[in-house]
Amino acid sequence: MDIALATRNRKKVEEIKKIFDSMGIEPRFYTLDDFPECTEAEEDGATFEENAVKKALQIFKCAKMTAVADDSGLEVDALNGAPGVYSARYAGEPSDDSANSIKLLDELKDVPDDKRSARFVCCIALASSEGVNTFIGYVKGRIGREPRGSNGFGYDPLFFPEGHDRTFAEMYNTEKNAISHRAEALRKLQKYLKIKVTPPEASGSGIRFF
């Protein structure tokens, strides 16, 4: 099974690979770095789903390979859902995790602890010869008052998932990947893939994907 991931974000690629491994699916992954002729899609959609679909279709058409793209971000209730689809570039271009976190903390500095609820959202888009399918995952939590932990990326050091007293960045990869928004979306994708993958005995020549 060959899958092109519509990203150059190494940390995101590694996280996706680890989640797939934990599910017992081991495709050959390619990224935009393997297709220098393919450009990154502009993330100008109004929703995570619009951006994910746009990215997946662009690499599918360019690489001529089944493609998976994700668009994810943080929605903070006290900020009316911001940073939302602008999560990666909240503090401006180029994308800077530290600057984004500093801006978020500054905007929440006067917000009491019981009003700092938030959720991570992930939309996975799968583009293939059969069309486009999307899978959405969520994880609820709250925003802390200072970064904690050195694992993960993005807003992970600020985000306490519901029911936990450690941030995503303080968790082991296996812990985070069991409950994260991306893991939930990928589990839904996994169920879809299991239906679409043709068993070896049916094809006579091993696994056939799309």
ZINORTA-V939155 format. One record per backbone hydrogen bond with DSSP energy under -0.5 kcal/mol. NH is the residue of the N-H (numbers start at 1). CO is the residue of the C=O. Records with the same first field share a line. If there is no record, write none. Layout:
NH->CO + CO
//
This chain:
3->28
4->66
5->3 + 30
6->4 + 68
7->5
10->8
13->9
14->10
15->11
16->12
17->13
18->14
19->15
20->16
21->17
22->18
23->19 + 20
24->21
25->20
28->1
29->27
30->3
32->5 + 7
34->31
35->32
38->35
39->37
44->42
51->47
52->48
53->49
54->50
55->51
56->52
57->53
58->54
59->55
60->56
61->57
62->58
63->59
64->60
65->60
67->127
68->4
69->125
71->123
73->121
75->119
76->74 + 82
77->75 + 117
78->117
79->76
80->77
81->76
82->79
84->74
86->83
87->84
89->86
90->87
92->89
100->96
101->97
102->98
103->99
104->100
105->101
106->102
107->103
108->104
109->106
111->108
112->110
115->112
116->113
118->141
119->75
120->139
121->73
122->137
123->71
124->122 + 135
125->69
126->133
127->67 + 125
128->131
131->128
133->126
135->124
137->122
139->120
141->118
142->160
143->116
144->142 + 158
148->157
150->169
151->169
156->153
158->155
159->155 + 156
160->142 + 158
161->159 + 166
162->140
164->161
168->156 + 159
169->156
170->167
171->167 + 168
176->172
177->173
178->174 + 175
179->175 + 176
180->176
184->180
185->181
186->182
187->183
188->184
189->185
190->186
191->187
192->188
193->189
194->190
195->191
196->192
197->193
198->208
202->199
203->199
204->200
205->206
208->198
210->208
//
